[in-house]
Amino acid sequence: MQQGIHPKYHEDATIKCACGAVYETGSTTKDLEIEICAKCHPFYTGKKKYVDTTGRVDRFKKLAEKAEKKKTAAKKHASKEEKASKKAEKKEAVAAK
């Protein structure tokens, strides 16, 4: 094994969870902070818990709102075109008489 290329191993590393749980273990990093552990993970607790650390749900909601706005705008535009075409047909019909 080569000397001096491996990271230092800490026998007393601490892992801290967002729920407040603290674990002592060995690691190459002295202190670690995690978001979910066995004490608060929904699989182990049996409770449903909403976890959205990256904001994916908010992003999805924004995209859904944009899509809905586009649909309503397209419907309004289509209805305006229909009204305009009906007016043009009426004018043609009146002009033909």
Secondary structure as the mmCIF struct_conf table of DSSP 4:
data_model
#
loop_
_struct_conf.conf_type_id
_struct_conf.id
_struct_conf.beg_label_comp_id
_struct_conf.beg_label_asym_id
_struct_conf.beg_label_seq_id
_struct_conf.end_label_comp_id
_struct_conf.end_label_asym_id
_struct_conf.end_label_seq_id
BEND BEND1 GLN A 3 GLY A 4
BEND BEND2 HIS A 6 HIS A 6
HELX_LH_PP_P HELX_LH_PP_P1 PRO A 7 TYR A 9
STRN STRN1 HIS A 10 CYS A 17
TURN_TY1_P TURN_TY1_P1 ALA A 18 CYS A 19
BEND BEND3 GLY A 20 GLY A 20
STRN STRN2 VAL A 22 SER A 27
BEND BEND4 THR A 28 LYS A 30
STRN STRN3 ASP A 31 ILE A 34
BEND BEND5 GLU A 35 GLU A 35
TURN_TY1_P TURN_TY1_P2 ALA A 38 CYS A 40
HELX_RH_AL_P HELX_RH_AL_P1 PRO A 42 THR A 45
BEND BEND6 THR A 53 THR A 54
HELX_RH_AL_P HELX_RH_AL_P2 ARG A 56 ALA A 96
#
